[in-house]
Structures are given as C-alpha cells and as structure tokens.
C-alpha cells in the first residue's frame, strides 16, 4: 500500500528510425556596416555659483536642525511619559501598602 509503484517501460513494437534531415541552402549573411563613432553630446555642465553654494549649505543646515529638533522632542516626550508612569507606580504602591497596614 505504501510502496511506490514504478512504471514499467514497454518494449518497442517496431524499429524506430530517426526522421530524415534534408539539407538546406547556405545563405551568406550580409556584412554588418562599420561602426560609427558616437557624436559628442553638448550638454551644459552644472556650475555651482557661490550664492548657490551658500543656499545649498543653508538648506542642508535647516534640514539637520529640523530633524534634530523633532528627534529631541520625541525623546523628551518619551522621558516625560516614563517619569509620569514611575510617579503613578510609586503612588499606587504607597496606597496599596497603607491599605494593608490598616487591616
């Protein structure tokens, strides 16, 4: 039941001959044209003027300051939340301890 069944290969019933291959005419390919040198492109080069450089540095500084302020504010929010949770835990602990002393 759990043994694999291997199919048996039937024996050929006759002589099998390969199909005939008929020769075809050989056609010589046309030679490829000679490669042409690519034309030089006349794209304008990017030139950074001193004013553009100052604007670029100023923009980068502004981005760094904004991202830094956001990260510091998130860290401060986490710290304030942790401190408030700690204060709540201390208050609850003292309330529970005083209630057990009363009984």
C-alpha positions as YAML, in Angstrom:
chain: A
units: angstrom
residues:
- id: 1
  name: UNK
  ca: [0.00, 0.00, 0.00]
- id: 2
  name: UNK
  ca: [2.76, 2.44, 0.91]
- id: 3
  name: UNK
  ca: [5.26, 1.17, -1.62]
- id: 4
  name: UNK
  ca: [5.80, 3.37, -4.68]
- id: 5
  name: UNK
  ca: [4.71, 1.92, -7.96]
- id: 6
  name: UNK
  ca: [7.44, 2.24, -10.52]
- id: 7
  name: UNK
  ca: [6.05, 2.27, -14.04]
- id: 8
  name: UNK
  ca: [7.49, -0.36, -16.35]
- id: 9
  name: UNK
  ca: [8.79, 0.74, -19.69]
- id: 10
  name: UNK
  ca: [7.01, -1.03, -22.55]
- id: 11
  name: UNK
  ca: [9.16, -2.71, -25.14]
- id: 12
  name: UNK
  ca: [9.21, -1.13, -28.60]
- id: 13
  name: UNK
  ca: [6.91, -2.82, -31.09]
- id: 14
  name: UNK
  ca: [8.87, -1.99, -34.18]
- id: 15
  name: UNK
  ca: [12.07, -0.48, -35.49]
- id: 16
  name: UNK
  ca: [12.16, 3.23, -34.87]
- id: 17
  name: UNK
  ca: [14.03, 5.27, -37.47]
- id: 18
  name: UNK
  ca: [15.01, 8.89, -36.93]
- id: 19
  name: UNK
  ca: [13.38, 11.43, -39.26]
- id: 20
  name: UNK
  ca: [15.34, 12.37, -42.34]
- id: 21
  name: UNK
  ca: [17.09, 15.73, -42.30]
- id: 22
  name: UNK
  ca: [17.08, 17.44, -45.66]
- id: 23
  name: UNK
  ca: [20.00, 19.75, -46.44]
- id: 24
  name: UNK
  ca: [19.13, 23.38, -46.85]
- id: 25
  name: UNK
  ca: [20.80, 26.03, -48.93]
- id: 26
  name: UNK
  ca: [23.52, 28.01, -47.14]
- id: 27
  name: UNK
  ca: [22.94, 31.76, -47.33]
- id: 28
  name: UNK
  ca: [25.86, 34.04, -46.58]
- id: 29
  name: UNK
  ca: [24.84, 36.83, -44.19]
- id: 30
  name: UNK
  ca: [25.38, 40.37, -45.32]
- id: 31
  name: UNK
  ca: [28.33, 42.02, -43.57]
- id: 32
  name: UNK
  ca: [27.46, 44.45, -40.79]
- id: 33
  name: UNK
  ca: [28.08, 48.11, -41.51]
- id: 34
  name: UNK
  ca: [31.15, 49.67, -39.98]
- id: 35
  name: UNK
  ca: [30.52, 51.15, -36.53]
- id: 36
  name: UNK
  ca: [30.04, 54.88, -36.49]
- id: 37
  name: UNK
  ca: [31.71, 56.89, -33.74]
- id: 38
  name: UNK
  ca: [29.08, 58.41, -31.42]
- id: 39
  name: UNK
  ca: [28.66, 62.12, -31.67]
- id: 40
  name: UNK
  ca: [29.76, 64.09, -28.66]
- id: 41
  name: UNK
  ca: [26.87, 65.45, -26.68]
- id: 42
  name: UNK
  ca: [26.79, 69.13, -25.92]
- id: 43
  name: UNK
  ca: [25.08, 69.01, -22.55]
- id: 44
  name: UNK
  ca: [25.68, 72.02, -20.36]
- id: 45
  name: UNK
  ca: [27.83, 71.35, -17.33]
- id: 46
  name: UNK
  ca: [26.47, 72.19, -13.90]
- id: 47
  name: UNK
  ca: [28.29, 75.12, -12.39]
- id: 48
  name: UNK
  ca: [27.68, 76.00, -8.78]
- id: 49
  name: UNK
  ca: [27.98, 79.68, -8.07]
- id: 50
  name: UNK
  ca: [28.96, 80.94, -4.62]
- id: 51
  name: UNK
  ca: [25.37, 82.07, -3.99]
- id: 52
  name: UNK
  ca: [24.00, 78.64, -4.87]
- id: 53
  name: UNK
  ca: [26.59, 77.01, -2.63]
- id: 54
  name: UNK
  ca: [25.55, 79.22, 0.30]
- id: 55
  name: UNK
  ca: [21.89, 78.40, -0.34]
- id: 56
  name: UNK
  ca: [22.68, 74.68, -0.52]
- id: 57
  name: UNK
  ca: [24.62, 74.75, 2.76]
- id: 58
  name: UNK
  ca: [21.87, 76.81, 4.41]
- id: 59
  name: UNK
  ca: [19.18, 74.40, 3.25]
- id: 60
  name: UNK
  ca: [21.14, 71.40, 4.50]
- id: 61
  name: UNK
  ca: [21.69, 73.08, 7.85]
- id: 62
  name: UNK
  ca: [17.97, 73.85, 8.15]
- id: 63
  name: UNK
  ca: [17.05, 70.24, 7.41]
- id: 64
  name: UNK
  ca: [19.52, 68.96, 10.01]
- id: 65
  name: UNK
  ca: [18.20, 71.39, 12.62]
- id: 66
  name: UNK
  ca: [14.56, 70.50, 11.97]
- id: 67
  name: UNK
  ca: [15.21, 66.75, 12.07]
- id: 68
  name: UNK
  ca: [17.27, 67.18, 15.24]
- id: 69
  name: UNK
  ca: [14.51, 69.20, 16.91]
- id: 70
  name: UNK
  ca: [11.92, 66.56, 16.04]
- id: 71
  name: UNK
  ca: [14.08, 63.74, 17.39]
- id: 72
  name: UNK
  ca: [14.86, 65.63, 20.61]
- id: 73
  name: UNK
  ca: [11.18, 66.42, 21.15]
- id: 74
  name: UNK
  ca: [10.28, 62.75, 20.68]
- id: 75
  name: UNK
  ca: [12.95, 61.75, 23.19]
- id: 76
  name: UNK
  ca: [11.65, 64.34, 25.64]
- id: 77
  name: UNK
  ca: [8.09, 63.04, 25.23]
- id: 78
  name: UNK
  ca: [9.24, 59.50, 25.99]
- id: 79
  name: UNK
  ca: [11.17, 60.69, 29.05]
- id: 80
  name: UNK
  ca: [8.19, 62.65, 30.41]
- id: 81
  name: UNK
  ca: [5.90, 59.66, 29.86]
- id: 82
  name: UNK
  ca: [8.32, 57.35, 31.66]
- id: 83
  name: UNK
  ca: [8.60, 59.76, 34.60]
- id: 84
  name: UNK
  ca: [4.82, 60.06, 34.92]
- id: 85
  name: UNK
  ca: [4.40, 56.29, 34.82]
- id: 86
  name: UNK
  ca: [7.05, 55.96, 37.53]
- id: 87
  name: UNK
  ca: [5.24, 58.53, 39.71]
- id: 88
  name: UNK
  ca: [1.94, 56.68, 39.23]
- id: 89
  name: UNK
  ca: [3.61, 53.41, 40.20]
- id: 90
  name: UNK
  ca: [5.01, 54.95, 43.40]
- id: 91
  name: UNK
  ca: [1.61, 56.44, 44.33]
- id: 92
  name: UNK
  ca: [-0.18, 53.13, 43.72]
- id: 93
  name: UNK
  ca: [2.44, 51.27, 45.73]
- id: 94
  name: UNK
  ca: [2.08, 53.60, 48.67]
- id: 95
  name: UNK
  ca: [-1.73, 53.40, 48.51]
- id: 96
  name: UNK
  ca: [-1.68, 49.61, 48.49]
- id: 97
  name: UNK
  ca: [0.92, 49.47, 51.28]
- id: 98
  name: UNK
  ca: [-1.09, 51.84, 53.51]
- id: 99
  name: UNK
  ca: [-4.28, 49.82, 52.92]
- id: 100
  name: UNK
  ca: [-2.62, 46.58, 54.02]
- id: 101
  name: UNK
  ca: [-1.28, 48.26, 57.18]
- id: 102
  name: UNK
  ca: [-4.77, 49.38, 58.17]
- id: 103
  name: UNK
  ca: [-6.20, 45.88, 58.27]
...
